[in-house]
Amino acid sequence: MALKIETGYIPLYLMKVHLMNVLRPLKTLSNNKSPGPDGIVNELLRMLPTEIQETIHMLFIIMWASGFTPRAWKTSNTILIEQRR
């Protein structure tokens, strides 16, 4: 069995990203955190319907098999906060 995508088939042995490795982190995201550059807050990610979670899982499988990570995913907003002593 293989996953069909537009560019062809990905064999099951390349599917090293298990569904629980995507769902567990989504369910354990902390509330009241600042969103990243995409503006999506953790509360929204935690409430995603099952179909979208499975789509994210397939996206990770395709990224794993192709070795490609979108450039936007390598961008973050980092704010340094000075600690007063």
Buried (B, 14 or more C-beta within 10 A) or exposed (E): EEBEEEEEEBEEEBBEBEBEEBBEEBEEEEEEEEEBEEEEBBEEBEEBEEEEBBEBBBEBBBBBBEEEEEEEEEEEEEEEEEEEE
